[in-house]
Amino acid sequence: MLTVFWWAVTLVASFLAAVGAACAQEGANPVRLDDIVVTATRTEKELAEVPASTSVVTKETIEMGNVQVIDQALNDLPGVFDRRGKGPMDTQASITLRGIPGQQRTLIMLDGIALNKAYDGTVSLGGFAVDDIEKIEVARGPFSSLYGGYAMGGVVNMLTKMPDSSTATVKGMYGTDNAWGTYVSYGDKLGDKFRVFLSWNYQSTDGYVTDYNVQSGKPTAGIGGFSMTRSNQGAPRYLIGDKGYNGWYNEGYTVKVGYDFDRTTRLRLTYIRSQYEYRYDDPNTYLMNGTGNPVYKYGAVQESTFLGGPGGTTQNIYDISFEKEFSSFKAKASVNLNDYEKSWYTTPGTTAATTRSGGPGTVSSTPSRAYGGDLQFIIPAFKVHTFTVGGSFKYSWSDTEENSLTYWKDEDSKTNLSYQSRGKDRTLALFVQDEIALRKDLTLYLGLRQDWWRTYDGYAYDAGKAGYPKHFGPSAYASISPKAAVVYTPFTGTTLRASAGKAFRPPTIYELYRTWTSVSGITYASNPDLKPEKSFSWDIGFEQKLWKGFQLKGAYFESYIEDLIYSTTVTSTYQTKVNAGKADIKGFEVEGRQKFDFGLALFANYTYNNATMRDNDANPDSEGKRLTFVPREMFNVGFETQQGPFLARCVGRYVGKRYSDDLNRDRTNGVYLSYDPYFVVDAKVSYDITKFIRASLAVDNIFDRDYFSSYQAPGRKWYGELKIRF
């Protein structure tokens, strides 16, 4: 694999070098990246000095790119995979780093506040304003000693704006599928002590067709209009219709207040509210009878199979943070609440009683709360040491209820309780990191974290089934997570890195207690006996400036996971969560960037992930198979430029084949529920009409690439924007 790694490094470097020579220019960056990052070490550090493979996405880069939902800003980064299947509608993002599967293994933060949902570790980004973001820091690799369980793959930290002077912004957007949005913000520094930032954003779209009605049974004689297709495993299927246009809206509010007592002491208060809802319009049947009338049912197929119910999320984030610099050390403290006030969706009934016009259904509601706190001290000592010492706590609960509905579109038409599951968990942690300046060009990092995790009050109820209700006893686990890293700068422009660390991830409340059955009849079972996952990861990397304007980065990494929590297929209609055994992830990432004096920057990166199941006693047939939803290969290539008032950015992005089945049987591409490899090209052009007014036109998927990421992926989309700054 190392041979392939160096081949990729050579390829990226050769491409950019060839372009640089052709242009015969030496460069400067048209968009300057921030040099200071905080995520990798919890301390302010120049980007070239951090002991991790770290990327920074600045507000300038975000504005130049096609970013409607925050996570889209990560699409162009090496080692980062953002899985979404419904375009911007799919705000339930799944961001994974370096082939570590599942959103619950990557820590997503907003201003240092964990966004991972207490229920299942996922993250909902609908309602968060893209224009609120100052920058995004992505630190890949083992950070268990600083961040705990969710950070197996790394950390994504989105940092929001806090103005130093009076500023105001108004933005309007309109695009394909009647997509429109608006954003308004105001920020100011009042005197020397008080700062405030306020924003509101709203987005809406009619959407497009994402979900299709595919059946195994052929329509009966006399019915036409259907077409032959395949399942994702190649079995014959019949396409008979779709669920209609999949529209959505989101809305968000941000309130940030800061008070600087003096130059060494400051207080910050944050409140963010986001609301997101989606819907399906009237479904479409492709079936016609002999007289040309539409047909919605035949044989065992009911009209209900064409229907898709609405859903949504309402989230509130509260945070209080305090910083104080003393003569010999610095202290930071924060307390926060991540409150998923509502998280719900409705499902139409499956019998003849449910039709387009009405009938029964069910609603699933999963509110959850996570209270968190963090205390940290940064203590220089003995000239060469900088200690980061602290502790954290997290308490969370989640309660899932399923109720019958008299009308499947109305979440408030509840009747009897049909299912319920709930649980609580608590994590306490202490951590210490020692940054040791062995020499001017050599820094060693040693870290240690102790976590104490406990889950309790587990409960499940399934109406009408024997053995319910069930009460589950508490479980507890303690884990020590060490980390070591070294940064060596032997020459100006050369940085070498290496790191290693252990981590653990406890199971979520969803994995422990939530069992559900899909409309297609597949049961996804929980497992209250799950043990926490454990991992050991290491990486080596480099950063090299070869000539003026050119930068090359690369890293090789390996991760070994034990007791991986995995969905294993028991029968064709039953899957369950198990500690699958052991999984290995080996891969590399390489990126290059060439900047020119005449306002042009070229970039390219390539990622290879070989993520496989090594041992699985529960399902030996999965051994040697690729982990689900992890692409083996990804690459990006593009440019950005600024020529006077014109700005432009264009990126081509490739994502390789993924599997949703632990036996890798879903090999058919181009069909509903498949995960196709794809290459798309996105571009955005902006023009500064005045110093304060910017107009932009963005096009996603310029060449209208048709593919599936389980759902039908969006085709070509365009968005026009007008932004005014005061």
MISEVEX-292444 format. One line per 2 residues: number of its first residue (from 0); for each residue x, y, z of C-alpha. Coordinates in Angstrom, 2 decimals. Layout:
// residues N
NUM	X Y Z; ...
//
This chain:
// residues 726
0	0.00 0.00 0.00; 2.90 2.34 0.68
2	3.94 1.91 -2.95; 0.48 3.05 -4.04
4	0.73 5.95 -1.59; 3.94 7.27 -3.13
6	2.50 6.71 -6.59; -0.46 8.94 -5.64
8	1.86 11.58 -4.18; 3.87 11.62 -7.39
10	0.75 11.84 -9.54; -0.74 14.82 -7.65
12	2.59 16.63 -7.53; 3.28 16.01 -11.21
14	-0.13 17.30 -12.24; 0.22 20.55 -10.35
16	3.85 20.98 -11.32; 3.03 20.57 -14.98
18	0.33 23.20 -14.78; 2.67 25.48 -12.85
20	5.39 25.18 -15.43; 2.95 25.82 -18.24
22	1.80 28.98 -16.59; 5.42 29.96 -15.85
24	4.44 31.96 -12.85; 5.21 31.93 -9.15
26	2.41 32.44 -6.83; 0.49 33.85 -4.03
28	-2.78 32.59 -2.69; -5.82 34.51 -3.91
30	-7.66 33.32 -0.83; -5.54 33.42 2.33
32	-6.07 30.59 4.77; -6.14 31.23 8.49
34	-2.89 30.15 10.11; -4.15 29.57 13.65
36	-6.19 26.48 14.62; -7.42 25.25 18.00
38	-9.15 21.92 17.42; -6.19 19.54 17.12
40	-4.55 20.45 20.45; -7.20 22.55 22.28
42	-4.62 25.34 22.18; -3.93 28.02 19.61
44	-1.37 26.67 17.19; -0.08 27.53 13.74
46	-1.46 25.10 11.19; 1.98 23.83 10.15
48	2.84 22.99 13.77; -0.15 20.86 14.82
50	0.47 17.14 15.43; -2.37 16.04 13.19
52	-3.46 16.05 9.59; -5.61 19.17 9.74
54	-7.56 21.11 7.11; -9.10 24.56 7.43
56	-12.04 25.72 5.34; -12.25 29.50 5.56
58	-15.29 31.72 5.14; -13.79 32.93 1.84
60	-13.59 29.38 0.50; -17.14 28.65 1.68
62	-18.43 31.75 -0.07; -16.60 30.88 -3.29
64	-18.04 27.34 -3.33; -21.45 25.72 -3.80
66	-22.50 25.46 -0.16; -26.19 25.48 0.74
68	-25.89 23.27 3.85; -22.78 23.54 6.07
70	-21.42 20.03 5.56; -21.16 20.60 1.80
72	-18.13 22.78 2.59; -16.26 19.56 3.44
74	-16.80 17.82 0.10; -13.45 18.89 -1.37
76	-11.23 17.76 1.52; -9.08 14.62 1.50
78	-10.05 11.86 3.90; -13.55 13.28 4.40
80	-16.71 11.61 3.13; -20.08 13.32 3.49
82	-22.84 10.80 2.74; -26.13 12.31 1.64
84	-28.63 10.99 -0.88; -31.25 13.68 -1.34
86	-29.26 16.79 -2.07; -29.69 19.71 0.35
88	-32.95 18.15 1.59; -30.92 15.48 3.31
90	-29.75 17.59 6.24; -29.20 14.44 8.32
92	-25.57 14.46 7.27; -23.20 11.55 7.80
94	-19.65 12.90 7.92; -16.95 10.27 8.29
96	-13.16 10.59 8.40; -10.53 8.16 7.13
98	-12.87 5.25 6.55; -14.09 5.02 10.15
100	-17.73 4.14 9.37; -20.77 5.86 10.84
102	-21.50 9.42 11.93; -21.40 8.29 15.57
104	-17.61 7.78 15.29; -16.79 11.30 14.09
106	-17.22 14.18 16.52; -19.05 17.15 14.98
108	-18.88 20.40 16.95; -20.13 23.96 16.66
110	-17.90 26.36 18.58; -16.67 23.39 20.60
112	-20.23 22.17 21.41; -20.83 18.53 20.45
114	-23.71 18.25 17.95; -23.89 14.45 17.86
116	-27.40 13.47 18.92; -27.72 11.64 22.25
118	-30.14 9.18 20.64; -27.98 7.76 17.83
120	-24.88 9.93 17.39; -26.13 11.48 14.14
122	-26.10 15.19 13.36; -28.85 17.33 11.86
124	-27.56 20.49 10.19; -30.82 21.90 8.85
126	-31.37 25.45 10.06; -27.70 26.23 10.75
128	-26.73 29.23 8.64; -23.79 28.77 6.28
130	-23.11 32.52 6.45; -22.63 32.33 10.24
132	-19.48 30.25 9.81; -16.08 31.90 10.21
134	-14.13 28.73 9.44; -14.25 24.94 9.77
136	-11.36 22.95 11.23; -11.07 19.25 10.39
138	-8.58 17.26 12.45; -8.21 13.66 11.26
140	-6.89 10.89 13.42; -6.92 9.63 17.01
142	-7.87 12.40 19.44; -9.29 10.26 22.17
144	-7.18 11.86 24.90; -8.79 15.24 24.24
146	-12.29 14.53 22.96; -13.52 11.08 23.95
148	-15.73 8.48 22.33; -17.21 10.16 19.29
150	-13.76 11.17 17.99; -12.51 7.79 16.73
152	-12.10 9.11 13.21; -11.36 12.70 14.16
154	-13.06 16.01 14.83; -14.94 18.54 12.72
156	-15.29 21.89 14.50; -17.40 24.65 12.90
158	-16.52 28.05 14.33; -19.04 30.90 14.06
160	-18.47 34.63 13.70; -18.05 37.15 16.51
162	-17.52 40.66 15.10; -14.94 43.19 16.20
164	-16.81 46.06 14.54; -20.23 46.98 13.21
166	-21.34 44.72 10.38; -24.59 43.68 8.70
168	-25.43 41.26 5.90; -28.53 40.62 3.79
170	-28.61 37.76 1.28; -31.23 36.36 -1.07
172	-31.06 33.11 -3.05; -33.19 31.49 -5.75
174	-32.63 28.35 -7.78; -33.84 25.12 -9.35
176	-36.96 23.43 -7.95; -38.27 26.76 -6.67
178	-35.47 26.85 -4.12; -35.21 30.15 -2.35
180	-33.70 31.49 0.82; -32.82 34.57 2.75
182	-30.26 35.45 5.40; -29.99 38.51 7.65
184	-27.32 39.18 10.25; -26.09 42.02 12.42
186	-23.00 42.22 14.60; -21.31 44.97 16.55
188	-18.77 45.76 19.21; -20.18 48.29 21.62
190	-17.41 50.07 23.42; -14.44 48.03 24.56
192	-16.31 45.28 26.35; -19.61 44.26 24.78
194	-20.09 42.32 21.52; -23.23 40.95 19.94
196	-24.10 38.88 16.86; -27.63 38.12 15.62
198	-28.73 36.19 12.55; -31.79 34.64 10.93
200	-31.95 32.37 7.90; -34.67 30.60 5.97
202	-34.50 28.15 3.06; -37.20 26.30 1.17
204	-37.54 24.18 -1.96; -40.21 22.16 -3.73
206	-37.58 19.45 -4.12; -37.42 16.69 -6.70
208	-38.28 13.00 -6.99; -36.01 10.99 -4.65
210	-38.01 7.87 -3.71; -39.30 5.33 -6.20
212	-41.91 2.59 -5.90; -40.17 -0.63 -6.91
214	-41.94 -3.96 -6.51; -40.91 -7.60 -6.88
216	-44.31 -8.65 -8.23; -45.11 -7.95 -11.90
218	-48.27 -5.90 -12.51; -51.21 -8.06 -13.48
220	-52.46 -8.49 -17.02; -54.09 -5.43 -18.54
222	-51.89 -2.95 -16.64; -49.14 -1.09 -18.49
224	-46.75 1.82 -17.91; -44.26 0.00 -15.68
226	-40.65 -0.68 -16.57; -38.24 -3.47 -15.79
228	-35.44 -2.73 -13.33; -33.28 -4.54 -10.76
230	-32.76 -4.61 -7.03; -29.36 -3.50 -5.76
232	-28.45 -7.20 -5.64; -29.51 -7.80 -9.24
234	-32.88 -9.48 -8.76; -35.67 -8.57 -11.24
236	-37.90 -5.72 -10.11; -40.65 -3.52 -11.55
238	-40.66 0.29 -11.38; -44.29 1.37 -10.99
240	-44.17 4.95 -9.63; -42.66 7.41 -7.18
242	-43.56 9.21 -3.96; -43.66 12.67 -5.53
244	-41.50 15.72 -5.09; -39.51 15.73 -1.85
246	-39.67 19.31 -0.56; -38.32 20.87 2.62
248	-37.75 24.05 4.56; -35.38 25.04 7.35
250	-35.17 28.07 9.58; -32.57 29.13 12.10
252	-31.82 31.84 14.65; -28.49 32.69 16.26
254	-27.88 34.94 19.24; -24.31 35.42 20.52
256	-23.32 37.84 23.25; -19.81 38.48 24.51
258	-18.47 40.55 27.36; -14.76 41.28 27.78
260	-14.17 42.19 31.41; -10.59 43.11 30.48
262	-7.89 41.93 28.10; -7.54 38.63 30.00
264	-11.13 37.76 30.91; -14.13 37.15 28.69
266	-17.60 35.65 28.83; -19.61 34.27 25.86
268	-23.30 33.36 25.72; -24.77 31.49 22.74
270	-28.27 30.44 21.75; -29.02 28.75 18.43
272	-32.41 27.46 17.34; -32.89 25.48 14.16
274	-36.01 23.95 12.66; -36.23 21.66 9.67
276	-39.18 19.88 8.06; -39.60 17.82 4.90
278	-42.59 16.53 2.99; -43.65 14.55 -0.07
280	-46.11 16.00 -2.55; -48.72 13.92 -4.36
282	-47.28 10.59 -5.54; -47.09 9.49 -9.15
284	-48.14 6.16 -10.56; -46.73 5.06 -13.89
286	-49.39 2.35 -14.19; -52.34 2.65 -16.56
288	-55.22 0.31 -17.28; -56.61 -0.44 -20.70
290	-58.75 2.72 -20.73; -55.82 5.00 -19.81
292	-56.80 5.58 -16.20; -54.11 5.59 -13.48
294	-53.73 2.47 -11.35; -52.47 2.57 -7.76
296	-52.88 -1.03 -6.70; -52.78 -4.57 -8.02
298	-52.47 -7.99 -6.42; -50.87 -7.53 -2.99
300	-49.61 -4.00 -3.85; -51.63 -1.28 -2.12
302	-51.88 2.45 -2.83; -49.99 3.04 0.41
304	-46.74 1.87 -1.22; -46.68 5.14 -3.20
306	-46.86 7.37 -0.14; -44.15 9.16 1.81
308	-44.81 10.85 5.12; -43.43 14.15 6.45
310	-40.85 14.61 9.21; -38.68 17.16 10.89
312	-36.33 18.27 13.63; -36.34 21.18 16.07
314	-33.06 21.78 17.90; -31.96 24.25 20.57
316	-28.34 24.83 21.59; -27.38 26.77 24.72
318	-23.80 27.49 25.73; -21.98 29.56 28.35
320	-18.21 29.79 28.07; -15.67 31.63 30.17
322	-11.95 32.27 29.63; -9.42 33.77 32.01
324	-5.71 34.34 31.52; -3.67 34.40 34.71
326	-0.02 35.32 34.99; 1.14 31.74 34.68
328	-1.74 29.80 33.12; -5.00 30.06 31.18
330	-8.38 28.61 32.19; -11.42 27.79 30.05
332	-14.83 26.57 31.20; -18.07 25.88 29.38
334	-21.51 24.46 30.08; -23.93 23.60 27.29
336	-27.20 21.91 26.40; -27.94 20.29 23.05
338	-31.73 19.89 23.07; -33.46 18.03 20.24
340	-36.85 19.35 21.20; -38.51 17.43 18.36
342	-37.28 14.74 16.01; -40.12 13.01 14.23
344	-41.44 11.41 11.06; -44.71 9.80 10.01
346	-45.16 6.53 8.12; -48.30 5.72 6.11
348	-50.11 2.51 6.95; -49.56 -0.53 4.76
350	-53.16 -1.70 4.29; -55.89 -0.78 1.82
352	-57.27 1.66 4.40; -54.40 4.09 3.71
354	-54.61 6.09 0.50; -53.49 9.43 -0.92
356	-56.51 11.11 0.61; -56.21 9.74 4.12
358	-56.15 6.71 6.33; -54.10 5.55 9.31
360	-50.37 5.59 9.87; -47.79 5.94 12.61
362	-45.60 8.72 13.97; -42.18 8.15 15.49
364	-40.90 10.86 17.84; -37.46 10.86 19.44
366	-36.74 13.90 21.59; -33.36 13.86 23.31
368	-31.15 16.06 25.45; -27.46 16.15 26.16
370	-26.01 18.30 28.95; -22.27 18.85 28.74
372	-19.52 20.69 30.50; -15.81 21.18 30.10
374	-13.05 22.62 32.29; -9.56 23.12 30.91
376	-6.30 24.63 32.14; -3.33 25.47 29.91
378	-0.21 25.56 32.07; 3.31 26.32 30.80
380	6.00 24.75 32.99; 9.76 24.24 33.11
382	10.28 26.27 29.89; 9.72 23.29 27.55
384	6.36 21.95 28.78; 2.83 23.12 28.11
386	0.23 21.10 30.00; -3.42 20.97 28.96
388	-5.32 19.54 31.94; -9.04 19.23 32.36
390	-12.20 17.26 32.76; -15.59 16.94 31.11
392	-19.00 15.50 31.75; -21.96 14.55 29.58
394	-25.41 13.45 30.66; -27.98 12.52 28.06
396	-31.37 10.91 27.67; -33.59 9.89 24.81
398	-37.20 8.70 24.61; -38.62 7.16 21.43
400	-42.36 6.81 21.04; -44.42 5.42 18.18
402	-48.10 6.25 18.11; -50.87 5.29 15.74
404	-52.30 8.11 13.63; -55.84 8.50 12.37
406	-54.45 10.54 9.45; -50.98 9.59 8.28
408	-50.00 13.13 7.20; -50.90 14.73 10.54
410	-48.40 14.08 13.35; -50.88 15.45 15.88
412	-53.64 12.91 15.10; -52.20 10.47 17.65
414	-54.18 7.65 19.20; -52.69 4.70 21.06
416	-49.04 4.12 21.91; -47.68 1.23 19.84
418	-43.97 1.27 20.75; -41.64 2.98 23.18
420	-37.96 2.77 24.06; -35.83 5.00 26.22
422	-32.59 5.19 28.11; -30.00 7.43 29.74
424	-26.24 7.55 29.74; -23.53 9.46 31.55
426	-19.86 10.00 30.83; -17.25 11.56 33.12
428	-13.69 12.14 31.94; -10.31 13.51 33.00
430	-7.58 14.31 30.49; -4.04 15.63 30.38
432	-1.76 16.52 27.49; 1.87 17.53 27.68
434	3.35 19.48 24.79; 7.13 19.10 25.10
436	9.41 21.37 23.06; 12.39 19.01 22.89
438	14.13 21.31 20.42; 13.19 24.29 18.35
440	12.38 21.95 15.47; 11.04 18.97 17.44
442	7.89 18.81 19.60; 6.51 15.78 21.42
444	2.88 15.42 22.55; 1.86 12.93 25.25
446	-1.77 12.61 26.30; -3.94 10.48 28.54
448	-7.70 10.37 29.07; -9.76 8.40 31.56
450	-13.47 7.91 30.79; -16.18 6.47 33.00
452	-19.34 5.59 31.07; -22.64 4.31 32.43
454	-26.03 3.63 30.85; -29.19 3.05 32.87
456	-33.02 3.20 32.91; -33.22 1.20 29.69
458	-36.80 0.40 28.71; -38.70 -1.03 25.76
460	-42.41 -1.60 25.11; -43.98 -3.18 22.01
462	-47.76 -3.33 22.17; -49.24 -6.78 21.73
464	-45.93 -8.68 21.83; -45.09 -11.18 24.53
466	-42.33 -10.28 26.95; -43.01 -6.55 26.95
468	-42.48 -4.18 28.63; -38.79 -4.86 29.18
470	-36.55 -3.15 31.72; -32.80 -3.33 31.18
472	-30.24 -3.17 33.93; -27.40 -0.64 34.00
474	-24.08 -1.14 32.24; -20.80 0.54 33.06
476	-17.39 0.76 31.45; -14.11 2.52 32.18
478	-11.45 3.19 29.57; -7.97 4.69 29.47
480	-7.10 6.33 26.16; -3.45 7.28 25.66
482	-2.07 9.33 22.78; 1.38 10.23 21.54
484	2.44 12.45 18.66; 5.57 14.11 17.35
486	6.12 17.04 14.99; 9.52 17.55 13.34
488	10.48 20.48 11.09; 14.01 19.63 9.85
490	13.99 22.36 7.20; 12.07 25.50 6.40
492	8.96 24.43 4.52; 9.16 20.79 5.68
494	7.00 19.29 8.42; 6.93 15.62 9.44
496	4.25 14.19 11.75; 3.44 10.92 13.47
498	0.76 10.06 16.00; -0.81 7.06 17.69
500	-3.66 6.67 20.12; -6.34 4.44 21.58
502	-10.04 5.27 21.79; -13.33 3.81 22.87
504	-16.93 4.47 21.83; -19.87 3.39 23.95
506	-23.05 2.22 22.22; -25.78 4.78 21.70
508	-29.26 4.56 23.18; -30.52 3.69 19.69
510	-28.10 0.76 19.38; -28.95 -0.51 22.86
512	-32.74 -0.25 23.01; -34.40 0.76 19.70
514	-35.94 -1.99 17.52; -38.03 -1.09 14.50
516	-39.48 -2.57 11.32; -39.41 -0.79 7.97
518	-42.30 -0.46 5.55; -40.60 -3.11 3.41
520	-40.85 -5.56 6.32; -37.19 -5.64 7.47
522	-36.71 -5.60 11.25; -33.67 -3.73 12.59
524	-33.10 -5.00 16.10; -31.22 -3.36 18.97
526	-29.04 -5.20 21.48; -28.93 -4.18 25.19
528	-25.85 -6.39 25.71; -23.59 -4.40 23.39
530	-20.12 -3.56 24.66; -18.20 -0.38 23.84
532	-15.96 -0.37 20.80; -12.19 -0.02 21.19
534	-9.69 1.17 18.63; -6.01 1.75 18.09
536	-4.95 4.18 15.35; -1.65 5.50 14.07
538	-0.57 7.71 11.21; 2.47 9.33 9.65
540	2.38 12.40 7.47; 4.30 15.18 5.87
542	3.85 18.71 4.58; 6.28 20.06 2.00
544	6.65 23.41 0.23; 8.65 22.55 -2.88
546	8.77 25.91 -4.57; 7.07 29.25 -4.24
548	3.33 28.83 -4.28; 3.33 25.02 -4.21
550	2.41 22.88 -1.22; 2.19 19.09 -0.99
552	0.71 17.12 1.92; 0.31 13.42 2.55
554	-0.49 10.94 5.30; -0.64 7.19 5.73
556	-2.95 5.80 8.43; -4.12 2.57 10.00
558	-6.94 1.90 12.47; -7.83 -1.34 14.21
560	-11.28 -1.59 15.81; -12.34 -4.29 18.24
562	-15.92 -5.10 19.23; -17.16 -3.03 16.28
564	-20.89 -2.41 16.63; -22.30 -3.57 13.34
566	-25.64 -4.43 11.73; -25.46 -8.04 10.69
568	-27.94 -9.81 8.42; -29.57 -12.79 10.19
570	-32.28 -13.43 7.61; -33.55 -11.50 4.59
572	-36.03 -9.76 6.89; -34.05 -9.45 10.12
574	-30.90 -7.51 11.01; -29.46 -6.96 14.46
576	-26.70 -4.96 16.16; -23.75 -7.02 17.36
578	-20.18 -6.54 18.51; -18.93 -7.90 15.23
580	-15.38 -8.60 16.20; -12.50 -6.81 14.52
582	-12.20 -4.40 11.61; -9.11 -3.00 9.92
584	-8.87 0.34 8.12; -5.74 1.16 6.15
586	-5.31 3.99 3.73; -3.68 7.22 2.74
588	-4.50 10.74 1.60; -2.46 13.12 -0.49
590	-3.18 16.69 -1.58; -1.40 19.38 -3.52
592	-2.04 23.06 -4.12; -0.41 25.49 -6.56
594	-0.94 29.24 -6.16; -0.06 31.87 -8.73
596	0.58 35.60 -8.68; -2.18 36.29 -11.16
598	-4.98 35.23 -8.80; -5.28 31.52 -9.63
600	-5.00 28.48 -7.38; -5.10 24.84 -8.52
602	-5.68 21.92 -6.16; -6.03 18.16 -6.27
604	-6.32 15.41 -3.64; -6.77 11.67 -3.50
606	-7.94 9.36 -0.70; -7.67 5.58 -0.49
608	-9.48 3.60 2.24; -9.26 -0.17 2.58
610	-11.82 -0.75 5.34; -12.60 -4.44 5.90
612	-14.10 -6.78 8.46; -11.30 -9.00 9.80
614	-13.11 -11.21 12.34; -16.86 -11.63 12.87
616	-18.02 -14.64 14.84; -21.65 -13.55 14.46
618	-21.43 -13.72 10.66; -18.19 -15.29 9.38
620	-19.30 -14.74 5.77; -18.69 -11.01 6.27
622	-14.98 -11.53 7.03; -12.83 -9.96 4.37
624	-15.75 -7.87 3.10; -15.63 -4.10 2.93
626	-17.28 -2.14 5.71; -20.63 -0.67 4.78
628	-20.95 2.85 3.32; -17.19 3.42 3.03
630	-15.88 4.31 -0.45; -12.49 2.83 -1.25
632	-11.39 5.74 -3.43; -12.16 9.45 -3.61
634	-10.50 12.31 -5.41; -11.06 16.03 -6.05
636	-9.54 18.31 -8.63; -10.32 21.96 -9.21
638	-9.36 25.60 -9.29; -10.32 28.92 -7.75
640	-9.52 32.35 -9.07; -10.03 36.02 -8.41
642	-9.64 38.49 -11.27; -10.59 41.96 -10.17
644	-14.28 41.88 -9.25; -14.70 38.31 -10.63
646	-14.36 35.21 -8.44; -14.80 31.64 -9.59
648	-14.40 28.13 -8.21; -14.81 24.81 -9.99
650	-14.40 21.32 -8.49; -14.67 17.83 -9.94
652	-15.41 15.21 -7.30; -15.25 11.39 -7.54
654	-16.65 8.98 -4.95; -16.20 5.24 -5.40
656	-18.61 2.34 -4.91; -20.08 1.73 -1.46
658	-22.00 -1.20 -0.02; -25.03 -1.12 2.28
660	-24.93 -4.87 2.86; -22.33 -6.40 5.22
662	-21.84 -9.26 2.73; -21.25 -6.80 -0.15
664	-24.03 -8.37 -2.20; -25.46 -5.05 -3.44
666	-23.27 -4.81 -6.53; -25.82 -3.56 -9.06
668	-25.50 0.13 -9.92; -27.95 2.61 -11.38
670	-31.01 1.31 -9.55; -33.08 2.46 -6.61
672	-31.30 1.75 -3.26; -27.90 1.26 -4.91
674	-24.79 3.24 -3.94; -23.18 4.13 -7.24
676	-19.72 5.46 -7.90; -20.00 8.95 -9.36
678	-18.06 11.91 -10.69; -19.70 15.34 -10.61
680	-18.49 18.82 -11.41; -19.69 21.89 -9.48
682	-18.90 25.53 -10.21; -19.67 29.00 -8.91
684	-19.00 32.43 -10.40; -19.31 35.66 -8.41
686	-19.07 39.34 -9.34; -18.54 42.24 -6.94
688	-20.90 44.89 -8.27; -19.62 47.29 -5.63
690	-17.50 46.96 -2.55; -20.63 45.98 -0.65
692	-22.71 44.00 -3.19; -21.89 40.58 -4.65
694	-23.92 38.59 -7.19; -23.27 34.87 -7.69
696	-24.39 32.00 -9.90; -23.66 28.40 -8.84
698	-24.29 25.16 -10.72; -24.15 21.73 -9.08
700	-23.57 18.63 -11.19; -22.91 20.64 -14.34
702	-22.99 17.60 -16.63; -26.24 16.29 -15.11
704	-24.71 13.02 -13.89; -27.45 10.49 -13.10
706	-26.71 8.23 -10.12; -28.19 6.78 -6.94
708	-26.97 7.14 -3.38; -29.74 4.87 -2.12
710	-32.16 7.59 -3.27; -32.10 9.33 -6.60
712	-29.33 11.91 -6.38; -30.01 15.41 -7.66
714	-29.29 16.19 -11.26; -28.09 19.56 -12.51
716	-29.08 22.38 -10.12; -28.42 26.11 -10.27
718	-28.60 28.80 -7.59; -28.44 32.57 -7.93
720	-27.43 34.75 -4.96; -27.29 38.44 -4.15
722	-25.43 39.45 -0.99; -25.23 42.96 0.47
724	-22.82 43.84 3.27; -23.04 47.03 5.28
//
